[in-house]
Structure formats: C-alpha cells, structure tokens
Amino acid sequence: MEVSYKWLQEYIELPELPEEVGKILTGTGLEVEGIEKIEAVPGGLEGVVIGEVLTCTRHPDADKLSLTTVDVGADQPLSIVCGAPNVAAGQKVVVALVGATLHPASGEAFQIKKAKIRGAASEGMICAEDEIGLGASHAGIMVLTTDLPNGTPAARYFNLEADYQIAIGLTPNRIDAASHFGTARDLKAALNRPLTMPSVDGFSVSNHDLTIDVRVDDVAACPRYAGLTITGLTVGESPDWLKQRLLSIGLNPINNVVDVTNFICHDLGQPLHAFDAAKIAGNQIVVKTLPEGTLFVTLDGVERKLSATDLMVCDAEKPMAIAGVFGGQDSGVSDQTTRIFLESAYFSPTSVRKTAQHHGLKTDASFRFERGTDPNMPIFALKRAALLIQEVAGGAVSSAISDSYPEPIQPFRVLVRYRNIDRLIGIPIDRTEIHRILNALDIEADEMSPDSFIAVVPPYRVDVTREADVIEEILRIYGLDNVPLSVNLAADSLSEFPKVDPNQWQSRVGQLLAANGFYEILTLSLTRPTYNDAIRSTLSGADVTLLNPLSEELSVMRQTLLFSSLETLVYNLNRRQKDLKTFEFGKVYSKTQGEDGTSKYTERMRLSLAMVGNQEAESWLQKGQPVAYHDMATAVQRVLNLFRIKQIDTQPADPALFQYGLTYLVNKKPLVSLGIVQPKLTKLVDLKQPVFYADFDWSALLKLANTKTRYEEVPRFPEVRRDLSLVIDKTVTFEQISRLAHQTERKLLRSINVFDVYEGENLGADKKSYSVSFTLQDPTQTLTDAAIEKTMQRLMSGFERELSAVIRK
C-alpha cells in the first residue's frame, strides 16, 4: 500500500522528515518498505528561489540586456544580467541560483553557472515560465505578487514542493490502516498529536429533484447501504490538486467524478461507486443475488457468469454492478453523464471474498471490503465525496441520504486484566499511559476496576477481538524498543497449546524412520474402486465417491494407505530400485449412514510402513539378506518406543490383508497391524515380490503419547542373569511368558529375552522349546543366592501352573 507524505500532513502535523515518519510507522507495525521522492515538475525547482529586483539599469554594451541586483535572502545581493524586456526594479521574480539545474518546457536541461556577459558578471538567472517548465511563454520573466520573504523556495510559492510516496507492507489484519486517515490514526497514537478531520459541515440537500428508492434483499451480505443523488454536474478533467494526489500513490486520473471516488477510497478507506442515474431503470436500486449462470458484462468488457451467491447491485430491470467488487459496463459514469447516484456501503467480508475469488477479480474496493471496512464510515464518506464532486464537477445534491442499516454492528467488548498486560509485555506500564494509548486508538474503557476493565473496540478494528489483541495494541504504540531486554529473556502467551502437538510428533517419527533408512512418500487420496472392493470386508464404511471424477481409475477416496504404498513400490521396482523402505502419513476416508438417513463422512489419519527386497544393499562385506517379518516388527517397535508405549496385547492380524502377522492392541483397541501382505493384493498392482507392511492408527497413537520423562540413578549393585528352558504348547506366545513373568516378579525382574527356539519330533507335534534369559537386579543391595533362587522358583512355579510349561533342567 502506498501513502503520500503531503497527504498525511492534511490529517496530522508532521514536522518530521519522511524517513523519520517511516521509522515511526514501522514501530507501530505498519512496516515501511520504501520511500520514494516524487517531484511535481522535473528537478522539483531545486535551487530556484523568490528574489526581489533592487536595481535595474541598461547594459552599456548591449541594448537588449539589463544589469540588475537581486535580493535572494543572502548576505549580499546578486548581480544578474537579464535579457527580458519587462524586468524592472521592485519586482518579485523567480531566480535560479548558481548550481541549479533547470528543465525547460522544451529542449535539454541545463545548469546555471557564473558567467560574464558582454563583460558584466552574472551570478544567476531571472526566469521566464518556460525556462523552469511551468508553461510555454517566453515573452518575459515571471513577475510575482507575494509577501513571501526573499530566498523562499519557488516550489513553495507554486505549491510544487516534492512529495514522498511511502510504501507500507500492509499485513492482512491491518485493513483499518488501508487509507491515509487510517495511517494517520496510528501516527496520532504514537506521536500523541491530534488529528484534523475534513469538515462536512457544508453538506446540504439542495433539492429533491431525483429520488432513487433503495431496497436491500440480502441484509446478511449487505448490512449497510447508503446513497444520494447529484444532478447538474459536468464530467471532465480533474483539477491539478486532485490529479497530483492520485498520481502520488500511483493511480492514474480518469475524470473528476471517478477521481473523487478513488480519492475517498484512499483518503478514508471507504470504497464508493458512482452510477449514471440516467441508466438506472425505474429509479430503483435493489441489492440482491441473481440466479446461477446469469450473464453480466463488467467494466473491463468481460462477460462473466454469476454465481448464485454473488451479491449484485441492480435496478428495476437489470444488474448494474458486482457489489463491492466491480462495476458494470453499462452503468458507469461517462462524459455525457449529468446525474449520478453515489453509493457508499458496508458489504460482508465473506460475501465479497467469495465473489472476488470466484471471478478472479482484485480491485481496490474488494481489497478493503473482503477484509472488513468501517461500518460507521459510509455516511461521512458520502457527505465528503458529495462536497468534493460539487467542488470539481458542479451540480447539486438532489435527494436526502438513503441509509439502510437495520442491525447496526456493535463494538467488540473484551475483558482485559492488568496482570496480563504486565505479563505479556514483560514490564509494568503506567495505567494512565495504557488508557492514553487505548483512547488514542479509539478503544474505550468500560467497567473499570482495580484489576481489570472492559475494552470497547470499534468495529473497524476487525483484528482486535481478544485480550491478547488489545495488549498487542498497547505494546505496538508504547514501542517494542522501549521494553528493555532482561538477562534471562523469556516469552509468555495467553493461548493454550495442546499437550500433544501432532505436527511435532509427525516430525519426530519421520526423523526416526528416515534415520533407519525409510523414505517418506506422499501419494494421492484418490484411488481405484477395485482396490477398496478387494478388501471390502475389512473396511469400516462405504466408499466416498467423486461426483465428477477425472477418470474411472481415480473415482473414489482411499480407505487404506496400503495400495498407495504398493503402487509406489512398483513404480520404483520397475526402475531397478530393488531394496525399498517407505513410510507415509496420510488420511483415509469413509462414509456411513446415520440414523436419520443422512450420510456421515469420516476422515482418519494413518501412518504406513512398507518394506521389500533386502535389508541392506549387497556389498563385498556382507551378502544381501531378504527383509523378514522381524525387520518390520523392529521398525514398529521403535515407533512405539518413541511414544513410550509398553503395555501391549497382540492378536493375529486380519487374514484378508496379511498372509501372516500381528495386530498390537492397547486397552483392547487396535493400534497397529503388521505382517506380510496377501499375495492376491500385491497382484492387483502387478507386484510379485513379498511385501511387509504396517498400518498405524495415528490418532490413537497420539492419544497414548507419553511426554513425561523419568530419570533414575544408575544402580550401584550388579545385575544377575539366569536362564530357563521351557517346553510349552505352540499356541503359547512369548508375550504371554513375558507378561506372566512381570506379574509374578515386579520388584527384581528387569528384563526377559528369548535367545533360542527349538521344535522337534522328540518334543512332540504340538510343542516347542524356548530358551529364556532373565535379568534380575535389586537397586538397594547385592542379590544373594538365596534371593535369586527364591525368585526363580516363583517364576518356574508360575510357568508350570499358568502355561503348563515343562522346565528342562
């Protein structure tokens, strides 16, 4: 956003240089990205001043030259040789000093130097209007009528002083500052100076010759709509001051009526629109939506199809403008216009944003409306615009102001506690200063108590709705630079953050898997219906089907990450990448039927792992070992260890998905399933190699995340290992042995491990032998043989009783 330094000075006294004003604005949060000098004429009349001719005599050696002495406010008057026929003593003139560069109306620029003309010294030049680029006349020098002191810059006399364009990187939340008035409000608070508002006291209704009825059908999309008519105006070129104002912020003048509406938009932040009243059928304005697909030609000559949600400004017969976005080609002001209806409204930000995005239109009006303008500004802006139009285009206000505002928008009321102000800012601020800042920002204090108050925030501050927002307002005006940094710098917040951050955990798991050789993949959520059909018995709901699919192959949403992983493996295997380990975080989608007959859509986050080929690439050091079930189980266990999940039950994995495998359960709810994928499923993607796969319920995993860390002193007493050989039924799992061991001995047992498994005919067809090691340790003393023997006897008895184990001794 660009603002003009001279334009700002109409609202607030600014003796500071533009660079200093830029620093102040940046300090308040309106970051200044650049300041560019704008000269009204080339060179800006630099080095050209007002002087007074003290003496004037004829040059002794030239009939057409005069010798003059000119007072330019210096210690000594200048001697200047002048060839103009109208130069005379006592005149106020325009003098170019030595060193000044002049840019004449025609020809090249030239620099004034000391010279001798026919033997007489000349220390400057008395100028004609064409010599300084202010006109075409060269009949004589410019003779001024002014009381300004000698030496005054000529640019001040001609009102041609250089302006400065200040570029502000306006953030989306600060739409209140998207005008010169809004920017001046921040300067008012930061500098503690009053604002000078333009007067509209001169506004009056001259007659009632043209009344246009206004009706708003969609109040939600248009909470406020105001307007008036002006008749007898003449459309033409704008005066210089108005054109200079628009040019100073990069806008091209169009005509006096449109220029005034653009001026008000950037002056007060209130977009306006002028309709040619002769083109308004039925003398009626209706603000409403139109049927889907209605054709409308906008001001740029493009025919557009309207959406059923596009708010339109219409007359009794046809649409005239897209409300808050763009005018129509057939209703705007032209050179033949003599009567206008001037619109000033507050449109719903949501409505304007949807319409602007739908049509791909970005205008100065939509930029402001879709972020939230001031609902209390339309009437003031309307009066100011009417006065300016009368000034530059003539005419008379020919109707009372129509103002449709059935439900006025109320200020925000925010509870603010002084302790939170001090806590968030980091230092205590005097309460008098707090309320001075808030009052300067038009934020009133209500229900004040020793501990708190209610901040009454005007509705144009759409970004100040919470306590932290009000405190931020105080801090940005108080000045971040005025808050000293303590030795132990810290930050605080009023926001509540989740104990388990899904993004952080996703990053941690991703880093863990990447460190173990896995590559992250990202695949489409769309998939083939045949994939879901192949595992229909395992799915929790029906398919979510696309209404307008690009192809039959991508016509439903996936209900599992399995086939996305398999397709990725195939893609890489076909390119001779044989050893693969992948993981993916992704959502799956399903649809269920509610009791009331309506469809309920569900999306769930999953984590999948896939492995194919060898554990490691083959090398001279070791032969390639094919991936096995326990490689996947190890990867799964590492993820569970990261979440500190220990109490796990198991059951066989779903045979519809896995040839063999396990499902890990916590509190009887499935957490992850892993195993080797059924060959009939891999064949669907033309994959012939065995694939090991794991599927995590990511949401359930996050709920079990343990963020607490407990530290213990390293035991001073040694561990003891004892081994047992257990002959058990094949149906008994190691998990059952481990769980029973820890239930039997909670104090001394540190770990349990299987180091050998044997099955043979001499054991029996339904038997197997586990060689199990037990690590015992007492953190308070050295274990005695008696204590060890007692513990092992208790374990063996438990195995024999609960698992029907035979202890081989």
Buried (B, 14 or more C-beta within 10 A) or exposed (E): BBBBBBBBBBBBEBEBEBEEBBEBBBBBBBBBEEBEEBBBBEBBBBBBBBBBBBEBEEBEEBEEBBBBBBBBBBEEBBBBBBBBEEBBEEBBBBBBBBEBBBBBBEEEEBEBEEEEBEEBEBBBBBBBBBBBBBEEEBEBBBBBEEEBEBBBBBBEBBEBBBBBBBBBEBEEBBBBBBBBBBBBBBBBBBBEBEEEEBEBEEBEBBEEEBEBEBEBEBBEBBBBBBBBBBBBBBBEEBEEEBBBBBBBBEBEBBBBBBBBBBBBBBBBBBBBBBBBBEBBEEBBBBBBBBEEEBEBEBBEEEEBEBBEBBBBBBBEEBBBBBBBBBBBBEBBBEEEBBBBBBBBBBBBBEBBBBBBEBBEBEBBBBBBBBBBBBBBBBBBBBBBBBBBBBBBBBBBBBBEBBBBBEEEBEBBEBEBBBEBBBBBBBEEBEBEEBBBBBEBBBBBBEEEEEEBBBBBBBBBBBBBEBBBBBBBBBBBBBEEEEEEEEEEEEEEEEEEEEEBBBEEBBEBBBEBBEEEEBBEBEBEBBBBBEBBEBBEEBBEBBBBEEEEEEEEEBBBBBBBBBBBBBBBBBEBBEEEEBBBBBBBBBBBBBBEEEEEEEEEEEEBBBBBBBBBBBBBEEEEEEEBEEBBBEBBBEBBBBBBEBBEBEEBBEEEBBEBBBBEBBBBBBEEEBBBBBBBBBEEBBEBBEBEBBBBBBBBBBEBBBEBBEEEEEEEEEEEEEEBEBEBBBBBEEEBEBEBBBBBBEEBBEEBBBBBEEEEEEEEEEBEEEBBBBBBBBBBBBEEEEBEEEBBEEBBEEBBEBBEEBBEBBBEE
